[in-house]
Amino acid sequence: ALLPDVQRIAAAGRHLLSLINNILDLSKIEAGEMEIVRERVELASLLEDTVDTAQPLADRNRNKLELNVETRVAAFESDRTRILQILLNLVGNACKFTENGIVAIDVRDGDGQRLELRVRDNGPGIAPERIGHLFEPFSQLESTRKGEGTGLGLTISRHLCQLLGGTINVESHLGEGTVFSITIPLSHAEINP
């Protein structure tokens, strides 16, 4: 009989920890103290970690998680941890708002100087009047269930993309789904033969 109470307490603790970590990240960003660590990023490993971590989120709402890679880029120089943080936030949001659907990560070459990573879903979509507010701190969609999320993930993701020299954009159509696109500069890219 105690198990449901313990599970609720554990869930509340995870939510609180997430909120604290997001506030700390946002504080560092706004203070100009967020460090970007330049390192060799192996694309296959980054994507494998993203899918492995996101799979339970997809399973929770019976979503199919897809990975589509259309690039010969094998590795590049950037901050692996921050790219993973951005991808997991976008995939997590897509999994949260989509039920019995598809959440896909598409990777392709941008303009030759950038890698484009898209997270798309066939969920309910976002109303046009909400799109302009998505990246504001503590902004949440009305359909957020049970107070999930902190309303900081997209704000932090936008700042991290900018710190990495990249961009983040969103397109959405009600009843059809949403696509978040990020670009990452390809510094010292290694190409597969």
Backbone torsions as a table, in degrees:
resi	resn	phi	psi	omega
1	ALA	NA	-21.2	-179.3
2	LEU	-82.6	-19.7	-174.0
3	LEU	-56.7	-47.0	178.7
4	PRO	-58.4	-39.5	179.0
5	ASP	-64.9	-44.0	179.3
6	VAL	-63.0	-40.8	178.8
7	GLN	-64.2	-40.1	178.0
8	ARG	-65.0	-41.2	178.8
9	ILE	-64.6	-42.7	179.0
10	ALA	-63.6	-42.9	179.1
11	ALA	-63.2	-42.1	178.3
12	ALA	-63.5	-38.9	177.9
13	GLY	-64.1	-42.7	177.8
14	ARG	-63.3	-41.5	179.4
15	HIS	-63.1	-44.0	179.7
16	LEU	-64.2	-42.1	178.1
17	LEU	-62.5	-41.7	178.0
18	SER	-61.7	-44.9	179.0
19	LEU	-60.7	-46.1	-179.9
20	ILE	-61.8	-46.1	179.8
21	ASN	-62.1	-40.8	178.8
22	ASN	-66.0	-41.3	178.5
23	ILE	-64.5	-40.1	177.1
24	LEU	-62.9	-44.1	178.0
25	ASP	-60.6	-47.1	-179.1
26	LEU	-63.0	-39.6	177.9
27	SER	-61.6	-43.5	178.4
28	LYS	-63.2	-42.9	-179.7
29	ILE	-61.9	-49.4	-177.0
30	GLU	-66.9	-26.8	178.0
31	ALA	-86.6	-1.3	-178.8
32	GLY	71.5	24.5	-176.7
33	GLU	-111.4	7.5	177.4
34	MET	-75.4	120.6	-177.6
35	GLU	-89.1	137.1	173.5
36	ILE	-106.5	124.1	-178.3
37	VAL	-101.4	116.6	178.9
38	ARG	-84.3	125.2	-178.7
39	GLU	-152.5	169.6	176.6
40	ARG	-76.5	123.5	-179.7
41	VAL	-110.0	115.2	174.9
42	GLU	-84.6	117.9	-173.6
43	LEU	-59.7	-45.6	-177.2
44	ALA	-60.2	-42.5	-179.9
45	SER	-66.7	-42.6	177.9
46	LEU	-59.0	-45.7	-178.2
47	LEU	-69.9	-37.1	177.9
48	GLU	-62.7	-44.0	178.2
49	ASP	-64.6	-37.4	178.8
50	THR	-63.0	-49.4	-178.2
51	VAL	-65.3	-44.9	-179.6
52	ASP	-59.6	-41.4	-178.7
53	THR	-74.2	-34.8	-175.5
54	ALA	-83.1	-19.4	-174.9
55	GLN	-55.6	-44.8	177.4
56	PRO	-62.7	-31.7	176.8
57	LEU	-66.7	-40.2	177.9
58	ALA	-66.2	-42.9	-178.1
59	ASP	-62.4	-33.9	-175.8
60	ARG	-55.7	-38.4	179.3
61	ASN	-110.2	22.6	176.8
62	ARG	56.1	43.6	177.4
63	ASN	-97.5	150.9	173.5
64	LYS	-94.5	128.7	179.6
65	LEU	-99.3	124.4	-178.4
66	GLU	-118.5	148.2	175.7
67	LEU	-127.7	123.2	-179.8
68	ASN	-124.7	112.6	-177.1
69	VAL	-111.9	117.6	179.2
70	GLU	-126.5	59.5	177.6
71	THR	-150.0	152.7	175.2
72	ARG	-97.6	3.0	178.3
73	VAL	-65.3	124.6	178.8
74	ALA	-98.7	-37.0	-177.8
75	ALA	-156.5	160.1	177.5
76	PHE	-158.3	173.2	-179.2
77	GLU	-103.1	124.6	177.8
78	SER	-170.1	-162.5	177.4
79	ASP	-105.9	101.6	-175.2
80	ARG	-58.5	-44.5	-177.1
81	THR	-60.9	-41.8	-178.1
82	ARG	-71.8	-36.8	177.2
83	ILE	-65.6	-42.4	177.8
84	LEU	-61.3	-41.5	178.8
85	GLN	-60.3	-44.1	179.5
86	ILE	-63.9	-49.8	-178.1
87	LEU	-60.7	-43.9	-178.9
88	LEU	-66.1	-34.7	176.4
89	ASN	-64.7	-46.6	-178.1
90	LEU	-66.5	-43.8	179.7
91	VAL	-67.4	-40.4	178.3
92	GLY	-60.1	-43.3	177.6
93	ASN	-62.8	-45.2	-179.4
94	ALA	-60.6	-42.1	179.8
95	CYS	-67.7	-34.3	-177.8
96	LYS	-68.6	-38.5	-173.9
97	PHE	-96.3	-4.7	-179.2
98	THR	-111.6	135.5	177.7
99	GLU	-126.8	134.0	-180.0
100	ASN	53.6	39.6	-176.4
101	GLY	-128.9	-155.6	-179.0
102	ILE	-123.1	132.1	171.0
103	VAL	-119.4	122.1	-174.9
104	ALA	-122.5	144.6	171.4
105	ILE	-111.9	116.6	178.9
106	ASP	-109.0	131.2	179.6
107	VAL	-122.5	126.5	-179.7
108	ARG	-151.4	166.5	178.3
109	ASP	-71.8	139.7	175.0
110	GLY	-86.3	-117.8	-177.9
111	ASP	-93.9	19.6	-177.1
112	GLY	93.1	-23.4	179.0
113	GLN	-105.1	-9.1	-173.8
114	ARG	-138.0	155.3	172.2
115	LEU	-103.9	136.2	177.8
116	GLU	-108.5	128.0	177.7
117	LEU	-118.8	122.3	-179.6
118	ARG	-117.3	137.7	172.2
119	VAL	-115.9	117.3	-176.4
120	ARG	-127.9	150.7	177.7
121	ASP	-139.1	165.4	175.1
122	ASN	-112.6	38.6	179.3
123	GLY	-78.2	-159.5	-173.1
124	PRO	-72.1	-14.5	-177.8
125	GLY	81.3	175.4	-176.9
126	ILE	-123.1	133.0	179.7
127	ALA	-61.5	140.4	-177.5
128	PRO	-53.0	-37.1	-178.3
129	GLU	-70.9	-14.9	179.2
130	ARG	-91.1	-22.0	-174.8
131	ILE	-55.5	-44.4	-176.9
132	GLY	-66.9	-14.8	-177.5
133	HIS	-104.7	-3.9	-173.6
134	LEU	-57.5	-35.7	-173.3
135	PHE	-94.2	8.2	177.3
136	GLU	-81.9	143.7	179.2
137	PRO	-57.9	139.4	177.5
138	PHE	64.4	16.2	176.7
139	SER	-82.1	127.9	177.5
140	GLN	-132.8	150.8	176.6
141	LEU	-75.1	148.0	-179.0
142	GLU	-59.1	-27.6	-175.7
143	SER	-83.9	4.0	177.9
144	THR	-61.2	124.6	-175.9
145	ARG	-88.4	143.2	170.3
146	LYS	51.3	30.8	177.2
147	GLY	66.5	21.3	-179.9
148	GLU	-64.4	146.4	175.9
149	GLY	84.0	166.0	-176.3
150	THR	-111.0	-13.1	-175.3
151	GLY	76.8	15.4	180.0
152	LEU	-116.8	-15.4	-173.7
153	GLY	-56.9	-46.4	-178.4
154	LEU	-71.7	-34.4	176.8
155	THR	-62.1	-47.3	179.9
156	ILE	-65.1	-42.5	179.9
157	SER	-60.2	-41.4	178.6
158	ARG	-62.9	-45.7	179.0
159	HIS	-62.7	-41.9	180.0
160	LEU	-64.4	-41.3	176.6
161	CYS	-58.3	-44.2	179.5
162	GLN	-63.8	-42.2	179.2
163	LEU	-63.1	-31.1	179.1
164	LEU	-83.5	-2.0	-179.1
165	GLY	84.4	14.4	-177.0
166	GLY	-109.4	-166.0	-179.0
167	THR	-137.6	163.0	171.9
168	ILE	-138.1	135.2	179.5
169	ASN	-137.4	159.7	179.5
170	VAL	-135.4	141.7	171.4
171	GLU	-131.7	137.7	-179.7
172	SER	-151.6	147.7	176.9
173	HIS	-134.3	126.1	-178.9
174	LEU	-56.1	132.7	179.3
175	GLY	80.0	-3.9	-177.1
176	GLU	-119.7	-30.9	179.5
177	GLY	129.5	-176.0	-174.1
178	THR	-136.2	146.1	175.4
179	VAL	-129.7	121.2	170.9
180	PHE	-102.6	129.1	179.3
181	SER	-118.1	129.3	173.1
182	ILE	-121.1	147.2	174.0
183	THR	-118.2	142.1	179.2
184	ILE	-127.3	127.6	177.9
185	PRO	-60.6	139.8	-179.7
186	LEU	-93.4	78.7	177.1
187	SER	-81.8	128.2	179.4
188	HIS	52.5	49.9	-177.3
189	ALA	-70.5	142.2	172.6
190	GLU	-110.6	130.0	-174.7
191	ILE	-108.6	138.1	174.4
192	ASN	-68.1	145.7	179.2
193	PRO	-67.4	NA	NA
